[in-house]
Amino acid sequence: MLIPVPPMGWNTWNTFAADINEELIRSAADSIVKLGLREAGYTYVVIDDCWSLRERDPHTNEIVADPAKFPGGMKALADYIHGKGLKFGIYSCAGVRTCADYPGSFGHEFLDARTFAGFGVDFLKYDYCNVPVTGQAPLLYRRMGQALRTCGRDILFSACNWGIEEVGTWIRSTGAHMYRSTGDIADNFKSMSNIATGQIPHLSQSAPNCFNDLDMLTVGMFGKGNVGSSGCTMVDYQTQFSFWTLMGSPLMLGCDPRTMTPEIVGLVTNRELLRINQDPAGLQAYRINHCWGNPECFTLARLLEGGDIALGFFNISENPCGNLLLLEHIGLTYESGMRLRMVDCFTGEEQYSGRDTVKVPKLPPHGCLVYRCTPVKA
């Protein structure tokens, strides 16, 4: 199964953690459709940890859905989600137990893959808690990768080992379609910006069919839920979403889709930002340092299919900050006779650069500007 662009969807963990049930998942799927998120590309509905009984079935050894939470069973729930034009995702772990102390898949990979296929699963998030000392991350992820390849159903393999054992250097060999290389995100600006800037050195380890996953988005949580923390402002969320889209990360929403504000829906369905994230060329972004050496005020650039360039200007500091981009840094010299036609991804407004620089007005603390740019003759 090929995944040419970053997957998009929704995951239960950030808001609900263990407080999940059949009705919640159904109503979340309903909201995803009602709000137009499905049409925007958010097609995966993923149940994270805590969905099963605490122990495997003593006769079959299978993982069993908790009947108190999911009385209709996982197959019926998958059928409901599929009936909405969405895809169904579930969670397991490479360890003996999951992170929340439910049965893990260690030693049961092929049985569990067949079980998930029988449920109608389209997506497996595979965590890395409670791994025995005899376990090695590359081997364990290859084991589940092979189990999924032989289970009789196409299942997107989402590896989640938080960057252990230099995951980016070997994860593609496991058959994983996306992989986490960061710790867990919290709903505050420091957590988000640390994850984003910490992944800049690893952008070269992401490409079509195996994407570097910066973790589920906290956009729209506003301090509520399992990773609620202090919460963020709308400006913070605009910057987070811009980072994730420019860096080509999978876009997995973590807020409650049933209570999303119109402003948040507008942000996560922003057509121009999603076009950048889903660009078929799948090229990596790169960082351009601020010309005055301020490490908290910088530019990300990404080459797009057809010759366009995405530019994101970011200020992750606590003070207003200006920015100046030399076109030389994106390969356009003065002698080239070219400049940029720039379209603001948030407002749609159009402007032109000079022949040698792009001057950006002062950004507020935590602020950003994103442009889709086309090189044109000056």
N, C-alpha and C positions, 0 to 999 in steps of 0.2 A: 504494500500500500504506500503510495507516494504522498507526501505532504509538502507540496511546492511552496506554500505560504504559511505563515504562523497560524496555528489553530486559535480559535476564539470561542469563548463560552462563559460559563458561570460555575463556581465551586462553592460548596456549602460552608467550608471551614472558617473563613475569616469572620463571618457573622454568627454562625450557629453552633460550631463545634459539635458536641455530642447531642445537642438539642434538635435532632432531626427526626422526621417522620414522613410517612407516605403523603399525607395531605399537604405538608409544607412543600415537598418536591413538586407535586402536581400544580399547586397554586403558583409556585415560582415559574414553572414552565408556562403556565397560562399568561403570566405577566410578561415574560420574555417575548411571547408572541404579540400580545396586546400593545406593548410599547414600541414595536417595530425593531426590536433588537435582533430577532431572527433574520429579518431582511438585511440588516446591517452586517450580518456574518456571525453573530454569536449563536452557534448551533449546538455546542456541547453543554449538557446539564450533568454536572459531576457531583456525586455524593462522596464526601471525604470519609475520614475515619469514624468509627463508632456505629456502623450500620449493622453489624453482625451480633450474634450471641457471643458470650465470653469464651465459649469452648466450641470446638468442632463437633459434628455429629459423631457419636461414639461408634456407630456402625459403618458409616460410609467415609468418615474422615473429612467430609466436605465442610466448607464454611457455610453457615446457615444464617440467613437474614433474621434479625430480631423480629419475631411475630408481633410483639407489642408495638413496635415502631412501624413495621411494614406488614400489616395483616394480609394484604393481597399478594404479597410476595414480589420479588424483584422482576420476574418475567412480566407480570401484569403491569408493573410500573414502567418498565422499559417499553412495553407496547403503547402505553398512554403517551409517553414522551415521543416515541416514533410517530404516533398519530398526529402530533403537533408539528411534524416536519423538523424535529430536533433529534439529537443524538444523545445516547445514554452513557454516562461515565460512572466508574466506581473506583474504590481505593483498596490497595493492599500494601504490604510491606515486605522487604527482603529479609527481615529478621524473624526470629521465633515468635515475637509478639509485635503488634503495631505500636506506634508512639503512645497511644491511649490504652495499651494493654488489652488488645483484642487479638485473636489468632492471626499471626503473620503467615507468609507463604514459604518460609524457609523449609526446604525439603518436600514441599507440596506443590511446586511450581506447575507441573503439568496437570495435576488434578484441578488446581485452582483455575488455570487458564481454561480448561474444559467447562468448569462450573460457570465462569464468567461468560463464556460463549453461549452457554445454555440460557443464561439470563437475558441475552440479547445486548451485551455490553459492546460499546463502540470505542471506549476510552478507558485506559487503566492508569491511574496515578500510583506509582510504586515508590514507597518511602524507604527509609534506611535506619530505622530504630531497632535496638535489641538484637544486633547481629552478633553471633558467636565469634570468639577469637579465631576460630577456624575459617571464618568467612572472609572472602576478599571481594571488594566491590565489583571489579570488572567481571569476575566469574559469576557472581550472583545476578548481575544484570544481564549477562549473556544467557544465563540459564532461563530466566523469565522471558527474555527476548525470543529464545528458541521455542519455549513453550507456547507463546502467543502465535508464533509463525506456524505451528502445527495444530492449533486448536480448532481450525475449521471456520474461523470468522476473522474478518479484518478488524483489528483492535489497535487504536492509536496507543503507543507505548510512551507514557510520560514518566521519565525517571526523575527521582527526587532524592538525591543524596547530598545536597547542600555544598557541593564543591570538594568533597572528600576524595583523597587519592588522585588529585589533579584530573577530575572527571572529564574536562574538556578535551583531554589528549587521547581518550580511549572510548568515550561513550558512543560514538558513531558506530563502532564495531559491534555493539550489542543489538543493533536494530532499533534503538530508541529514536522516536520522532521529535522529542523535545526533552530538555533536561535542566534541572535546577542546579545552579552553581553558586547559590547564595544561602545565607541563613534565612530564617522566617522573617517576613515583613511585619511591621506594626503600623498602626494608623497614626503616624506622626511624621513630620517633614524630615527630621534627622534620619530616621530609619530608611525612608524612601530614598533620600538623596545619597546616603551611604551605599545603599545597594546599587543605585544607578552609576555613581562614579566609580565604585569598586569593580564594576563589570566592564568598564571601558577598556582595560588591558586585555580582556578576553573576547572582545567583539569578533576577532578573527576566527573564533571557535564556534561560530554559528553560521549556518547555511541552509538552503532548501533541503528538506527531509530530515533535519536534525537541528532544532532551534534552541538557542540558549534562553532559558526561561527565567525571568527576573522575579518570579513569584506572582501570586494572585494580586490583582490591583486592589488597593483600599479606596479607590475613588468612590465617593458617595457614602462612605460609612459615617463620617462626622462624629467619630468617637464612640460609636455604638457597636456592640457585638463582641466576639471572642478576642479579637486583636484590636479592640477599640482604642486603647491608649488615650492620648490627649486629643486625638482628632486633628483634622486639617481644615484649612480654608479652601474656598473655591479656587483661589490663585494657586495654592499648593497642588490641588488635584489637576489643574490644567498643566502644571509643570510635570507632575508624575505621568500623566497620560501622554504628554509629548515625549518624554524620555522613552517610555515603553514603545511608542510607535516608531520613533526614529531609530531605536536600537534593534528593531526587528524582533521584539519579544512576543511570544504568545500572549494573547489578551484574554485573561480569565478574570471576569468580574468577581468581586468578593463581597459587595454590599447586598442588601436585601432588595431584590428586583421589585418586590411588591410595594416598596415605599420610596422608590427613586424619584427625585424631584425632576421637573422638566429641564432644569439647567444641567443636571448630571446626565440625563438621557441625551440632551443635545451635545454634550461634550463627548460621550463615548460613542456616539453615532456620527461624529464630525467626519464628513465625507472625505475631506482633503487629508486629514490625519490618518484615516484608515487606508486611503490610497497609498500613502507612504509605507505604512506597516505591511500592507499586502502586496507591495510592488513585486511583480513576477521575476525581476532580475535577481532579487534576493541578495544584493550586495551589502556588505557590512558598512556601518557608519564609522567615522573616525573623528577624533577630537582635534580641534585646532585651538591651541592655547591663546589666551588673551594677549594682545600685543604689548600690554603693560605688565604682564607677568602675574596678574591676579588669578590664582588657581580656582577661585570660586565664581569667576565670571568668564565663561568660555563658550565656544561654538562647537556643535556637532554637525558634520556634513555627511551626506549619503548620496551616492550616485544612483539615479533611477533609470528604469527602462525608457528608451526613446531619447535620452540625452538630457533630461531634466536633472536638477540637483535639489535635494531637500537641505535646508539650513535651519538649525535650531540654535537660538541664542539664549543662554541660560545664566541666571544669577541665583546661586544657591546660598548667598551670604545673607546677613541680617541688615544690610545697608543697600541703598540704591547703587546701581552700578551701570556705567556706560559700556559700550562695546564697539569695536572697530575691526572689521575683517578685511585683510588684504586679499584681493582676488588671486594673487600669486599663490596663496595657500590652497586654492582649489584648482590650480592649473591654468588659470587665465591671466596671462601677462598683459601689460599695457600694449605691447607690440602686437598682440593677437587681434587687436581691433574689436574685442568683444566686451560686452557688459551683461548684466543680468536683468531680465524682466522678472520681478518678484511679486508673487501673489500671497498675501497674508492668509494663512490657513484658518484663522479664527474669524476674520472680518470679510475676507474676499477682496479687500482693497489691493490695488495694483500700484507698484512703484518701480523705479529703475535705479540700479546702482550706478556709481561712477565707473570709469574705465580701470580704476586701480583699487577702489575700496568700496565696502558697504558700511555705511555709518548707521548705527542703531541708537535710537533714543535711550535715555537711562531706563533701565529695568527696575521695577520695585523689588524689594526683598522677596526672594523665592519665585520671582517672575520669569517669564520666558516669552519669546516670539518665535514662530515657526513660519517659514516661507517655502513655497514650491517655486523654484527658479528655473528659468529657461535662458541659456546663453543666446544672445542676439548680437547683431552687428551694432556697434556704437554709432 
